[in-house]
Amino acid sequence: MRHIAIFSVLLAILLPVGLTAQYSRRRPSTATAASGPYTGPAVTFNGTVKAVTKKELVVDLDLADPGADQQTLTFRLSKKTKYTKDGQPVKPTAIEAGMHISLDATRDGDQKLSALNVIVAPPAKPGDKPAEK
């Protein structure tokens, strides 16, 4: 009988705690550029700069098939993004609309593309094969 009394007291104390934990509401996650790096590999994209701001770079990708639809991607820029032209570092302001570039990018913690390296490159000629790494 004594065990039943102790059990019922413990149940009366712990039951409300367990029930409120089930109904607690979480605030939605607000992922930002500081969400942490994506651990996947960097991917290289080639294309023409459509627009550039301090925070973003919009690129029209080179078409693999002349009959394919044009694809445009937006990449985040950060203080960690490196810019080069002719093998030499350049300032971000050197990148302008209309330039042909090659860039390496990864996905941030919120799954948006983030540019790591932006390289001013001559446009690829039809029939050229990508460089082997």
C-alpha beads as a LAMMPS data file, in Angstrom:
LAMMPS data file: protein, C-alpha beads

133 atoms
132 bonds

1 atom types
1 bond types

-500.0 500.0 xlo xhi
-500.0 500.0 ylo yhi
-500.0 500.0 zlo zhi

Masses

1 110.0

Atoms # bond

1 1 1 0.000 0.000 0.000
2 1 1 2.834 2.330 0.860
3 1 1 4.411 1.789 -2.589
4 1 1 1.173 2.752 -4.284
5 1 1 1.026 6.003 -2.294
6 1 1 4.621 6.900 -3.222
7 1 1 3.995 6.009 -6.858
8 1 1 0.843 8.124 -7.025
9 1 1 2.649 11.128 -5.459
10 1 1 5.501 10.830 -7.976
11 1 1 3.018 10.449 -10.795
12 1 1 1.137 13.551 -9.663
13 1 1 4.385 15.551 -9.615
14 1 1 5.911 14.312 -12.874
15 1 1 2.814 14.026 -15.069
16 1 1 2.210 17.795 -15.511
17 1 1 5.894 18.356 -16.329
18 1 1 5.798 15.714 -19.057
19 1 1 2.596 17.039 -20.557
20 1 1 3.816 20.639 -20.835
21 1 1 7.013 19.456 -22.516
22 1 1 4.944 17.825 -25.262
23 1 1 3.086 21.028 -26.025
24 1 1 5.927 23.516 -25.813
25 1 1 6.272 25.574 -28.977
26 1 1 9.572 26.109 -30.594
27 1 1 10.392 29.315 -32.317
28 1 1 11.123 28.816 -36.000
29 1 1 14.770 28.543 -36.879
30 1 1 16.208 31.668 -38.434
31 1 1 19.158 30.551 -40.516
32 1 1 21.594 33.255 -41.578
33 1 1 24.880 33.478 -43.380
34 1 1 26.487 32.760 -39.991
35 1 1 24.713 29.397 -39.750
36 1 1 27.973 27.643 -40.314
37 1 1 29.681 26.192 -43.337
38 1 1 28.227 23.369 -45.347
39 1 1 30.562 20.409 -45.173
40 1 1 30.006 19.352 -48.776
41 1 1 32.476 19.894 -51.603
42 1 1 32.849 23.151 -53.499
43 1 1 31.364 23.203 -56.994
44 1 1 32.741 25.264 -59.892
45 1 1 30.367 27.365 -62.007
46 1 1 31.174 29.262 -65.217
47 1 1 29.139 32.123 -66.582
48 1 1 28.636 35.818 -67.182
49 1 1 28.017 38.314 -64.393
50 1 1 24.486 39.648 -64.704
51 1 1 24.515 41.860 -61.592
52 1 1 26.754 42.407 -58.594
53 1 1 26.195 44.074 -55.206
54 1 1 28.204 44.078 -51.986
55 1 1 26.315 41.005 -50.772
56 1 1 25.347 39.069 -53.920
57 1 1 26.577 38.051 -57.338
58 1 1 24.019 37.065 -60.001
59 1 1 25.443 34.881 -62.773
60 1 1 23.981 33.644 -66.083
61 1 1 25.541 30.185 -66.347
62 1 1 27.252 29.002 -69.520
63 1 1 24.996 26.694 -71.505
64 1 1 26.232 23.129 -71.960
65 1 1 23.648 22.622 -74.722
66 1 1 22.933 25.516 -77.119
67 1 1 19.216 24.607 -77.109
68 1 1 18.933 24.642 -73.301
69 1 1 17.189 27.360 -71.312
70 1 1 19.360 29.998 -69.657
71 1 1 19.950 29.385 -65.946
72 1 1 20.687 32.195 -63.535
73 1 1 22.052 31.637 -60.029
74 1 1 22.586 34.032 -57.139
75 1 1 25.653 33.626 -54.931
76 1 1 26.299 35.216 -51.556
77 1 1 29.484 37.203 -51.193
78 1 1 31.330 37.526 -47.888
79 1 1 34.601 38.788 -46.471
80 1 1 36.009 35.308 -47.104
81 1 1 35.322 35.448 -50.865
82 1 1 38.577 35.806 -52.855
83 1 1 38.713 37.588 -56.222
84 1 1 41.425 37.055 -58.863
85 1 1 42.156 38.196 -62.400
86 1 1 45.105 36.941 -64.462
87 1 1 46.329 35.039 -61.397
88 1 1 46.526 38.209 -59.280
89 1 1 44.217 39.196 -56.420
90 1 1 41.826 42.040 -57.240
91 1 1 39.303 44.024 -55.232
92 1 1 35.629 43.011 -55.312
93 1 1 34.838 46.256 -57.160
94 1 1 36.830 44.909 -60.144
95 1 1 34.005 42.437 -60.845
96 1 1 31.440 44.059 -63.134
97 1 1 28.334 43.054 -65.071
98 1 1 29.180 41.460 -68.417
99 1 1 32.445 39.847 -67.259
100 1 1 32.924 36.126 -67.809
101 1 1 33.866 34.400 -64.555
102 1 1 34.545 31.037 -63.022
103 1 1 33.614 30.643 -59.375
104 1 1 33.796 28.027 -56.663
105 1 1 30.827 27.850 -54.306
106 1 1 29.429 25.801 -51.453
107 1 1 26.091 25.774 -49.684
108 1 1 25.705 27.610 -46.385
109 1 1 23.895 26.150 -43.406
110 1 1 20.653 27.556 -44.798
111 1 1 21.346 25.878 -48.173
112 1 1 22.041 29.099 -50.109
113 1 1 25.035 29.251 -52.435
114 1 1 28.076 31.095 -51.104
115 1 1 30.971 32.096 -53.379
116 1 1 34.454 31.119 -52.188
117 1 1 36.587 32.139 -55.191
118 1 1 35.633 34.404 -58.075
119 1 1 38.043 34.259 -61.009
120 1 1 37.749 36.523 -64.038
121 1 1 38.168 34.131 -66.963
122 1 1 37.922 34.384 -70.735
123 1 1 34.718 32.875 -72.155
124 1 1 34.923 29.211 -73.078
125 1 1 35.125 28.470 -76.778
126 1 1 32.615 26.022 -78.233
127 1 1 34.090 22.534 -78.194
128 1 1 36.577 23.275 -75.373
129 1 1 36.769 20.590 -72.740
130 1 1 36.830 21.578 -69.055
131 1 1 40.283 21.567 -67.489
132 1 1 41.225 18.379 -65.641
133 1 1 42.027 18.796 -61.956

Bonds

1 1 1 2
2 1 2 3
3 1 3 4
4 1 4 5
5 1 5 6
6 1 6 7
7 1 7 8
8 1 8 9
9 1 9 10
10 1 10 11
11 1 11 12
12 1 12 13
13 1 13 14
14 1 14 15
15 1 15 16
16 1 16 17
17 1 17 18
18 1 18 19
19 1 19 20
20 1 20 21
21 1 21 22
22 1 22 23
23 1 23 24
24 1 24 25
25 1 25 26
26 1 26 27
27 1 27 28
28 1 28 29
29 1 29 30
30 1 30 31
31 1 31 32
32 1 32 33
33 1 33 34
34 1 34 35
35 1 35 36
36 1 36 37
37 1 37 38
38 1 38 39
39 1 39 40
40 1 40 41
41 1 41 42
42 1 42 43
43 1 43 44
44 1 44 45
45 1 45 46
46 1 46 47
47 1 47 48
48 1 48 49
49 1 49 50
50 1 50 51
51 1 51 52
52 1 52 53
53 1 53 54
54 1 54 55
55 1 55 56
56 1 56 57
57 1 57 58
58 1 58 59
59 1 59 60
60 1 60 61
61 1 61 62
62 1 62 63
63 1 63 64
64 1 64 65
65 1 65 66
66 1 66 67
67 1 67 68
68 1 68 69
69 1 69 70
70 1 70 71
71 1 71 72
72 1 72 73
73 1 73 74
74 1 74 75
75 1 75 76
76 1 76 77
77 1 77 78
78 1 78 79
79 1 79 80
80 1 80 81
81 1 81 82
82 1 82 83
83 1 83 84
84 1 84 85
85 1 85 86
86 1 86 87
87 1 87 88
88 1 88 89
89 1 89 90
90 1 90 91
91 1 91 92
92 1 92 93
93 1 93 94
94 1 94 95
95 1 95 96
96 1 96 97
97 1 97 98
98 1 98 99
99 1 99 100
100 1 100 101
101 1 101 102
102 1 102 103
103 1 103 104
104 1 104 105
105 1 105 106
106 1 106 107
107 1 107 108
108 1 108 109
109 1 109 110
110 1 110 111
111 1 111 112
112 1 112 113
113 1 113 114
114 1 114 115
115 1 115 116
116 1 116 117
117 1 117 118
118 1 118 119
119 1 119 120
120 1 120 121
121 1 121 122
122 1 122 123
123 1 123 124
124 1 124 125
125 1 125 126
126 1 126 127
127 1 127 128
128 1 128 129
129 1 129 130
130 1 130 131
131 1 131 132
132 1 132 133
